[in-house]
Amino acid sequence: MYGAGIRIGFYLQWYGSIIAGFPLRSKDSRSTVKLAPGESENMSFSLLLFITATFIALSVRASTLAPVETYIILLLIFGFHYYWIPDRIIHFITIYILNRKPKANKHRGWVYLLFTFTLPCIISCFQLWFWGFHLEHNNTNTAHCNEFGFGFVRVNLKNKGFRIFNTVYFAIFLFWSLWGFWTARHIFVNGLMEMNTNSPRLSKRYVKRAIMPFKKAYNR
């Protein structure tokens, strides 16, 4: 599961997505655009499918793998998302310090958002289980070797500080994933409202019944 061929496949998709989405200054110098916006979206979606397949395989075999093996596969699965931290920092500097607004792009819709954020949410829960429970209670016999992780230096995989850091990080990432669900729901509700406004033939009573549960949750 973490042989050279699979690793190369992951690496090419990681860097291809990053390069395609690299921000460039627009002609007016007040906004930024992606180097290849269409390719960036397609590569991200392709990577999402690749990650899904690998995560399903990991879930099936997790109980038989040594913790360090699970850790390596989780790095491959979640590795691209570590780019999110410097990307958000650059995004903050671009907007609030350099005063450049990113070019607005038409969103793909609530279905795309729902699918995109479902996998990070599930993997975040798996990561929390791994760092908070599995490392402490796994029954795999690994007494014959030391297991290490990477924290810019070699760190014992069961180091308390290392585990706390990863637990906190993935708790934050889980919150971000849930925020993505909220955004998808918000787009869905707005779409229903627009449909009600722009389609007079549609029964207003039907639309009202469809919107009401979401509208009540939104008002809360």
C-alpha angles and dihedrals in degrees: 000000000000100000124138095266095053092044092052089049091054094045094051092050092046095052094037090056092046094049093045090051095045109136117242129188113255125227093265090052090223100093140034132231132193120259091236110001097178094048091044092058093044093048092048090053091047090050089050090057091046091051092047092055093048093046092052089052090049093049091054094050102032095104092055098045128090113247092250091054091052089047093054093050091047089054089055092046097044100027096102091054091063084071086066092076098059089035091058090045090053089046090054093048092047095051105032103029106028090033095225119143118215115242111263114246127197108254120238091229142252096297092058091046092048092052093042095053098038094073096048088048093053093043091049089055089049090050091050089051091049097048097035102040118000098059090053099044106028116131097207112125106238099145091117094066141035117243120215137185133197123258097152083288131045108281129184106253092230095047107136096224092047091051093047091050093052092044092053093044094053092043087058091046090051089054090051090051091052088051087057089056089051090052091049091051091048091053090047093052092047090050091054091049092051090049089053091050098043099039110060091172091063113094109257089206091059093048091047091054091048094049101041100081091049093042092053091050090048093051090054 
